[in-house]
Amino acid sequence: MVSGELTVTYTDGSEEVDEGGDMFYWPPGHTIRAEEDTDFVLFSPQHEHGEVIDHIRNKMQESA
């Protein structure tokens, strides 16, 4: 996490907060929420991450 703060919620209802300077691993089954401007870097396998980005894009278009 470069700067800002993200709240991660897992499918079991547990949450964690990651802040600037933190390193993190989010296993499958989570959502994230930003309450402020946040900069972070993700390293993920290209194929799997591409599927996630496509899913997010589709959900955003459905709600527009």
Number of C-alpha atoms within 10 A of each C-alpha: 17 13 15 16 21 22 15 17 17 16 10 8 8 9 14 12 14 16 18 14 12 12 11 11 7 12 7 8 9 14 13 13 11 12 9 10 9 14 13 15 8 9 7 9 8 9 8 9 13 12 11 12 11 11 11 12 11 11 11 10 8 8 6 5
